[in-house]
């Protein structure tokens, strides 16, 4: 049963008078549930509980935190069909997407549990002291990662499960030892409440401290602003627009004590089509039509930009891409406001009068259903007009036609930072066109060869991040187990009594983890 209340530790609270409802974009009507926006007092209470919980939770063993994360995954699964139907009612996304995202959410939680049980993620590094070293004794110095404190996580509009209440930011922060306060996304507040209930059941079953998790409802920006500015919040995780992410980043940086914001924001994910790709021209045209419209284009890895050098083969590829796009029926977007923003974004692109249509769905569409569209423009126009570089959130892509490899490289150099960059071609071309490959590498966090950018594997080697404005810090990923390091800081112990060191730094290596001892990677004792 959906209560519409805020979750403040174990307490359900609805003190405020400001309320809102979520919206079913497929049926084009409001959902029945009424949600109470969190008040300042409720925010303060949630942060206070998180601060108190941190005092205990930061010292829990990897095994104990792993039990908590696995219990969350189990409880999410236990919700059953109510989660799927609620997800669909609030997002307009189909059943297959709902089930897939639920599975991914559980996979993420269990992957972090495995990481915790293995234990080497703390990056234990030891330089053993040498009292007889000349000309001065060498101190004994031992370093490892520790959690930084309560974390605020902003739910994402386009991933009600995998990047929201129990998504990657929450899972990685809890794994690190940081209590989490989620600022729920107003588009899927009921989905968030169901997942919050699962987290709290897991917390109770595994004896976690009260306040290790809270979920606050919000229909505007005030709750988020209060959280970011609260002195006891030590970091922020965000997935959303460039405007939203940069506003949060600026707010956090102007606090009396600034805090890090790990924001994943906009990306057009450029795709460079090299000549050998035209040997499979029809194949790639079909694959990219499907990728552009996957999830109604509402992915941060949507291929919003395709670049190539003019010629008969490229012209044929563009024509086939247009034909494929025209055949793909529209699907619901997440909300009427997102649909309107999609339409407005295309208006901005076409306002220059120098783009032309490649292909678009011409039939009728229900309200809030986004019609796919691909446009094309010459590279010199693209380079000179930064408005053409911006993400249009929805089933859309822009094809940039270049006169030469040199102009192709110039178009890439004109781009802002991106999450991904893709090359379609063969090894010979990659070795011959190194300046193009290098230019693309400078702009992105992940280089893809002969594939599509949509789809982000949850694994240790994944890097889901990139230069600004795709993220606020290109060094960190929001997908994969490496995401845990965002919520930590290193602490070095110098000349510390051996028996008082954390287990990860003790000579006997009781945790049996991988460490670096005097520059040597080892599992051995000292």
N, C-alpha and C positions, 0 to 999 in steps of 0.2 A: 504493500500500500504506500502510495506517494503522499507524504505529509506536507511538503513544501517548506519544511523548516531547515534551519541551519544546523549543521552538526559541529558542536564545539566539544571536542573530546567525546566523552560518552553521553553528553547532554544534547537533546534536541531542543532548539530554541527559536522562537519567533517573536521577538520583542518589538520589531519595527512595524511601521504602518505602510511603508512602501512595498507594493506587491507587483508581480508581473506573471505572465503566462508564456509558455513556449508555443511554437507554431508548427503545424503540420503542412509542409509546403506542397505535398502531393494532393492532399484534399483541400488545400488553400483555406484553412480555418485554424483558429486557435485550439490548442489542446485544453482539456478541462482543468488541469492542475493549477493551483495558485501558489506562488513561491514568495516567501518573505525575504526581502533584501536585508543583509546583515547591517546592524547598527554599529556605531563606533565602539560602544560598550561591548558588544559581542565580538568584535574584532580584537579588542584589547584582551578580552577573556581568553580567546583562542590562542593568542600569542603568549600570554602569561602561562597557560597550560603547556604550550610547546616548549617554553623556556625551562619550566620545571621538569618536564619529561626528558629534555636533553641531558640534564644532570645525571640521569640513570642510563638512558638509552645509548649514549655515546660510549659507554663502557661495556655494553653487551658483546658477547663473543660472536664471531662470525656464524657459528652454528645456530645460536639462538635467533639472530636476525634472519638467517636463512629459513628457519622454521616459520617465522612470521610471514615472509614473502611467499613461501609455498602455500601457507594457509590462506593468504589473500587470493591467490590463483584458484585454489579449491573452492573458496566461497563465491567467487565470481561465476565459476562454472555451475555452482549449486543454485544460483538465481534462476537459471533455465530460460524458458521461453519468454518470461516477462521482460528480461533484459533485451532480447531481440526485438520484440514488438514495440517496446518503448523507444529504443534506439531508432527504429524505422519511422515511428510517428513523429519524432522530433527532428530528424535529419533529412527525410526524403530519400535516403539511400536504400538500396535493395537488400533483401534478406541475405544473399550471398556475401555481400560486403560486411554486413553486421556480424555474421558468423566468423568470417575471416579475421575481422578486426578484434573480435573477442578472443580468438585463438592466439593472435599475435600478442595481445596484452598479457595473456597467461604465459606465453613463451618468454616474454621479456622478464616477468617476475621470477620465473624459474631459472632463467639464465643468470640473473644476479644472485639468486640463492646458491647456485653452483659455484659462482665466483667467490662468494663469501666462505663457503666451506673449504675451498682450496686454499684461500688466504693470502696468496702472493701479491694481490692487488695493492697492498699497503706500501709496496716499493721499499722494503727494508734495505738500508744501505749502511754498512759498518766499515769504519776505518779504525782498526785496533791501535790503541796507544803504544808508544815506544818511549819509555822513560830514559833510555840510554842513547837516543838519537842525538847526533851532533849537527849543528852547534847548540840546538835547543831541543828539549824533550818534545815529542809529538803527543798532543792530547788524544784521548780516546773519544771519538765522535760517532754517534749512531743516529740515523735519521729514518723517519717513516711518516706516512700520511695519517692525519686525524680529521674527524668531521668538524665542520665549521660552526654548526648551530642550526636553529630553525630556518627553514626554507619556505618561501612563498612560490607556489606553482600556479600559473595561469592556464586554464583549460583552453584547448584549441577548437575552433569552430568546425573544422573539417575532419577531425578525428575524435569523436565523442568517447572513445575508449582508449586507443593506443597512445594518444598524446594529451590525455586529459586526466581525470580523477585518479586512476591507478596506472597511468601511462608511464612512458619512459622517464620523464623528469621525476615523478613521484617515486617510482621503483628505484631509480639510481640514488636519489637522496636518502630514502629509507635504508638502502643497502649501505650507504656510507656511514650511517649512524645519525642522520639528521631528521628530526621531526618535520612534518610537512603540513602546511596549511594551503589548501587548494582554494583559489578564487574560481569558482565554477563558471563555465561559459553559459550565458543566458539562453543560448539556442538549444541546449540539451540538459537543462537543470534536473529533469526527472531521471534521465540516464545517470547523471552524476550522483543523485541521491541513492539510487539502487547500488551503485558501485561503492559509495561511501559506507553503506550498511554492511557490505561484504568486508571492507577493510576493518571496520569496528568489530565485527564478529571474529575475524581472524586475530585482532589485537587481544580480545578477551580470551580466546582459546589458548593463546600463547603467552598470556600474562605480560603484555606490553604495558608501559606506564600510561596513565590517562593523559591525553594531550599529544601523543605521538602522531596523531592525525586529526585534522579538522577540515570541514568543507563549508565554505561560505557562499551564499547566493548573492548574485549581483546582476542588475540589469544595465548598469551604467559604468562609469569610471571611478566613482568615489571609493568603493571598497578596495579596488586595486591600488589606488593612490595611498589610502591609509596603510595598507599592508606594506607597500614599498618603502614608505617613510617611517614605519615603526622601528624604533631603535633596536629592538630585539630580533628583528629579521636580519639574517646574515647573508642571504643570497636570494636571487630570483630566477625562476625558469619560465620562459615565455615561448609560445609558438603562435605566430599570427602575422599581421601586416607590418610593413616597414614603419608606417606612421605610429602604430601602437607600440612596437618594440623600441623605436628610438625615443618615444615619449617616456617610457618606463626607464630606459637607460639614462636619460638626462635627469630624471627625478632621483634615481638612485645615486647618481654621481654628485648631486648637489646637497645630499644629506650632510649633517655635521660629521658623521663617519660614513663615507661612501662604501657601497657594497657592490659586488659583481652582479651583473645581469647577463644571463646566458640566453640570448634571444635568437630564435630561428625565424627569419623574416622572408622577404620576397626573393624570388629567383625566376629567371626566364629559361635557365638550363639550355644554353646554346648547343645546337647540333650542327657539326660541320660535315658536309657531304663531299667526299673526295671522289675522283673519277671512277675508280674501280667499283664503287658501290652501285653504279648504274648497270653493272652486270646482273644485279638483282633488283632493278628499279621498281618493278611492280610489287615485289615482296616488301621492300622498305616503305613504299608509299602506303601500302595496306597497314603495315605495322605501326607507322606513325599516325595514320588516321585513327587507329584504335587507341594509341597512347595519348593523343591530344584529347580524346573524348572520354578516356578512362576516368570513372568517378566524376563525370560531367566536368572534367578539367580542373577539379578542385583539389589538386595535389600540389604540394610545394615543389615537386619534381616534374611538373607538367612541361613538356617540350614546347616552350613558347616562342622559340626562335630557331629557324633553320637557315643555314648559310651555305652557299656554294658559288662556284664560278660559272658564269653564263656560257651557254652552249646548247646544242640540240638535245644532248642527253639530259641536262638539267631541266630544260624546258619540258621534255617529256615526263620526267619525274614529277615536276610541279603540276602538270596537267592530270596525271594519274592520281596524285594526292588530292586534288580538288574533286575528282570524280568519286573517290572513296569517301571523302568527308560528306559529300552531298547525300550519300546513302545511309548515313548513321542517324537513326532517330533520336530526337532530343530526350533527355532525362531530367529529372527534377534537380534543381539546385537547392542549397541548404536552407535558404530563407528568401522571401521576397526582396529584402534589402540587398542580399548578395546578388540576386538576379539583376536588380536595377543597377548595381555597381558594375556588373559584367557588361550590360548594355552601354552604360556610360563610358566604360573603358574603351570599347570599340569605337564609340563616337569620337573620343579624343584621338585615337590612332588615325581615323579617316579624315579628321578635320584638316589635315595638311593638304588634302586633295591630291597627294602624290602617291598614294597606295592604290592598288587595284585588287579586285577580287580573284582569288584562286578557286574557291569553292565554298558552298554553304548549303545547309539544309533548307529547302525551299517550302516544305509542307507546313501544315498547321501544327501548333504546339499548345499544350495546356499551360495555364498560368504557372509561372516560376520554372518552366522547363526551358533550359538553355539550348538554343540552336547553334550548332558548331559552325565556326567560320575560320577560314584561312585567307590571309591577305598576302600581297607581295609588294616589295619596294626595292628600288635601286640602292646600292650600298652607299653612294655619296649622300643621298637624302637621309638614310638611316644614321650615318656617322654625324651629320650636322644637326640632327634633331633628337636630343635625349629623351623627349616624350615617347618616342618609338621604342625605347629600351625597356620601359617599365612593364612589370607584370600585369597582365589582364587575367584576373582570377576567374577561370571558366574554360570552356571548350574552344580555345582559340590559339592560333599560332601565326607568326609572321615569317615569311620567306624573304631573305635578303639576297639579292642577286648582285654578284661582284664581277667587275670587269677582268680581274686578274688575281693571282695568288697574293700579290702585294696588297691589293685592296681588301681581300678577305682577311689578311692579317691585321690591316688597319681597322676593320670593323670589329674584330675581336678585341683589339687594344682599346677601342672606344667603350667597351662594356664595363659595367660595374661588377662587383664581386658576385659570384654565383655558387649555388650548392653543387651543381654538376656541369660537366661539359662532355659531349659525346662526339666521337669521330666514327664515320662510316667509311671504311676503306681497308686496304691490305697492308701487310708489314712493309712491303717495298715502298709504298707511299709514305708511311710513317717515318721511315729512315731517310727519305728524300725531302720531306717537308717538315724538317725539325723546327724551323722558326714558327710555323703555324701551331705545331703541337706545343711548343714552349709558351707561345702567347696564350693558348687556351689554359695551360697548366697554371699560369700566373693568376688566372681569374677564378679558378674553381677549387672545390675541396675534394671532388671525386672525378676522375677521368674514366669514361666508359668507351669501350671499343665494340662496334658492331652489336649494339643493343639499343634499348630504350631506357630513358632515365626513370620512368615511373616504376616503382617497386624498390624498396630499400631493405635489403637483407639484414636481419638482426644477428650479428656475429661479431667476433672480437676484432676483425680487421676493418669493419665498416667505419667510414668517416662521413658523418652527416653534418657538415658544417662547411663554411667557406668564407672568403674575404667579405668585409662589409660592402653592401648592406644585406647580404644574404644571412649573415649572423653578426653578433656584436663581438665575437672573439673566434677567429678562424682556427685557433689552436685546439678547440674542443669539439666533440661530437655530441649530438643528442640521441643518437641511436647506437646500440651495441654496448657491451659491458664497460668500455673505456669511459662512458659517460659518467661513471661514478666519481672520477677524479675532479669533476667540476665542483663538488661539494666538500672538498677537503683542502687542507693546508699542511705543508711539511713542518715537522718539529724535530729539531736536532737536540740530542742529549750529549753534553760534553762532560767527560770524567764523572759519569753517574755511577753510583753503586750498582754493581751487576745484578744484585738480587732485587733491586727496585725498578729495573728496566721493564718495559712492556715485553710480553712473551716473544713478540716478533723480533726483538733486538737482543734477546738473551743468547749467551754463548751456546747453550745446548740446543737451540732452535727447537723448542718443544712443539711448535706448530708444524714443523717439517715443511716449511715454505721455501720458495726460491728467494735468495738474497744476493746482494753484491757485497762481498767481504774483501777488503783491500784490493778492490778492482776486479775481483774474480767472481763470475756468476756461479753460484753453488747452492746445494741443499745441505751441505755438511755443517757439522758443529765447528766451533772455533777451538 
